[in-house]
Amino acid sequence: MHIRKATKYLKDVTLKKHAESNAELKGLDVDSLDIEHIQVNKAPKMRRRIYRAHGRINPYMSSPCHIEMILTEKEQIVPKPEEEVAQKKKMSQKKLKKQNLMARE
């Protein structure tokens, strides 16, 4: 099967439906499935024959393919809690001396 034919099956929902049913059997969450890898490989050709006029025979070859699709479950992204970290501001020596004087008074 040519790549165009393979993409037709990928565009159809048939392969994805099969993958979703397999995921359900394995206990995965179907709504959070993400396609990680798709690969189309050639399969052995089927040799058949077609009978023609005047006793001739022509080969009739079909070219199938193996479609490999790996789906993974998306991990839910949990936002980090915002911590207020007191960052030390860099102050000049003059400002530090002024603060020290104000603190003494």
C-alpha positions in Angstrom: 0.0 0.0 0.0 1.4 3.4 -0.9 1.8 6.1 1.6 -1.2 7.9 0.1 -3.3 4.9 0.8 -1.9 4.6 4.3 -2.7 8.2 5.1 -6.2 7.6 3.9 -6.6 5.1 6.7 -5.0 7.5 9.1 -7.4 10.2 8.1 -10.3 7.9 8.5 -10.9 7.3 12.1 -10.7 3.5 11.8 -7.2 3.1 13.1 -7.7 5.5 15.9 -10.9 3.7 16.9 -9.0 0.4 17.1 -6.2 2.1 19.1 -8.8 3.6 21.5 -10.5 0.3 22.1 -7.0 -1.3 22.8 -6.3 1.5 25.2 -9.6 0.9 27.0 -8.7 -2.8 27.4 -5.4 -1.8 28.9 -7.1 0.6 31.3 -5.8 3.9 29.9 -7.7 7.1 29.7 -9.0 7.4 26.1 -9.5 11.2 26.2 -5.9 11.9 27.1 -4.3 9.8 24.4 -1.6 11.5 22.3 0.0 10.1 19.1 3.7 9.7 19.8 4.9 7.7 16.8 3.5 6.6 13.4 5.4 4.4 11.0 4.3 2.8 7.7 6.3 -0.3 6.6 6.0 -2.4 3.4 4.5 -5.8 3.8 5.1 -8.9 1.6 3.3 -8.6 -1.7 0.4 -10.8 -2.5 0.9 -12.5 -5.9 -2.3 -13.2 -7.7 -3.0 -13.5 -11.4 -5.5 -12.0 -13.7 -6.6 -13.9 -16.8 -6.5 -12.0 -20.1 -7.7 -12.6 -23.6 -6.1 -15.2 -25.9 -4.9 -17.4 -23.0 -2.6 -14.8 -21.5 -2.1 -14.3 -17.7 -0.8 -11.1 -16.1 0.4 -10.8 -12.6 -1.9 -8.9 -10.2 0.2 -7.6 -7.3 -1.2 -5.9 -4.2 1.1 -4.0 -2.1 -0.1 -4.0 1.5 1.6 -2.2 4.4 2.0 -2.5 8.2 1.0 0.6 10.1 2.5 1.1 13.5 1.0 3.7 15.8 2.2 4.3 19.3 -0.2 6.3 21.6 0.8 7.5 25.0 -1.3 9.1 27.8 -0.7 12.8 28.3 0.5 13.7 31.7 -1.6 16.3 33.3 0.5 19.4 33.8 0.1 20.7 37.3 1.1 24.4 37.7 3.7 25.1 40.4 2.4 27.0 43.4 3.6 30.5 43.3 5.9 31.1 46.3 6.7 34.6 47.4 10.4 34.4 47.8 11.9 37.5 49.4 14.6 38.4 46.9 17.4 40.6 48.2 17.6 43.7 46.2 21.1 45.0 45.5 21.5 48.3 47.2 24.3 50.8 46.9 26.5 51.5 49.9 25.0 54.9 50.3 21.4 53.5 50.6 22.6 50.9 53.1 24.2 53.6 55.3 21.0 55.7 55.1 18.9 52.7 56.2 21.2 52.0 59.1 21.1 55.6 60.2 17.3 55.7 60.0 17.1 52.5 62.0 19.2 53.9 64.8 17.1 57.0 65.2 
